[in-house]
Amino acid sequence: MVIDFSRLNNSPSVTSGARTGNSPESSASTASASTTAAASTQSGETVHLSQEAQQLQKISEKLREQPVVNSARVAELKQAIADGSYKIDSNRIASKLLNFEAQR
């Protein structure tokens, strides 16, 4: 089935090689889709976000602005590995692994 997305705001256009849009199921779903679209665009209702939702939006925007990787920390670790000063604390790693498994 092929749906023509360029005509979403106009009458629905569904093209199919084997079927036509005249079956009861397809006409019911088409009528339902157009009724839903019409109700949401013609209702004139407004939505007001709570203070918490507005704060969450602001936090989300700030998080999107942050880099995914801390480049300074990565450069620091690369340098420590390259010059041999990076030390691995096997007891700390084992402790963290055990704590992680205990929480599961």
N, C-alpha and C positions, 0 to 999 in steps of 0.2 A: 504494500500500500504506500502511496506517495502523498504527502501532505504539502500543499502549496503555502509556505510560510509568508510569502509576500502578500497574501490576501487575508491575513488574520483579522483585520478590522472590517473587512467586507464580508460578503457571504462566504461560508466555508466551502472550500474546494478540495475534495478528496478524489484522487485518481487511482484507479486500480485496473490491472490487466484482466483479472478474472471476474471481479465482482463489480456491481454497480452500487451506488449509494442509495438504492431504493428499498433495501431490506428494512424491516421494522427496527432491528437493533441499531443499525447505523443512523436511521432517521431519529430515533429516540436519543442517541448519544449526541447527535448534532444539535438537536433542539435543546438538550440539557446544557451543552457547552455554550450555545449562544445565549440562553437565558442567564446563565451564570455570568458571562461577560457583560451582558446588558445590565444586570443588577449591580455589578460592582462599579460600572462606569457611570450609571445614571442615579445612584443612590444619593450622592451629595453628602455623604457622611464624612466626618473627620475623625482622625485618630489622635489621641493625646498620649504621649509616653510619660510614664512615671519618672520621678526624679532618679530612681535607681537605674531605670533603663537608659536615661540620658547619660548618666555617669558611665554605664557600661559601654555605650557607644563611644564616648570620649576616650576611655581606656583602650578600647579596641583600635581606634584610630592611631593612638600613640604607639601601641604595640606594632601596628603595621609599618610605622615609620622606623622602627628599630631594626638594625641589621640582624640577620639570622645567625651570623657567626661573629664572635668577638675577635676581630682581626688582631688586636693588640695582644691578646692572650695567646692566640695561635702562633704569632711571631715569637713571643717569649718562649713558648714551649719548644718550637723548632730550634731556636738558638741554644737552649739548654740541652736538647738532645744532640745537636751537632757538636757542641764543645764538651760533651760528656758529663755535665754537671747535673743532669736530670737523674734523680734517685727514685727508685720504685720502692715503696713501703709495702712489702708483701703482707705484713700483719694487718695493715689498714685495709688492703684490698680484700683479704679473707674475711675480716670483720664485716665489711660492707656487704659482701656476698651472702654471708650467713644471716645478717639482718634482713636483707631483701627476701631471701627464701623463707624466713620465719614469718614474714608478713603475708605471704601468699597463702 
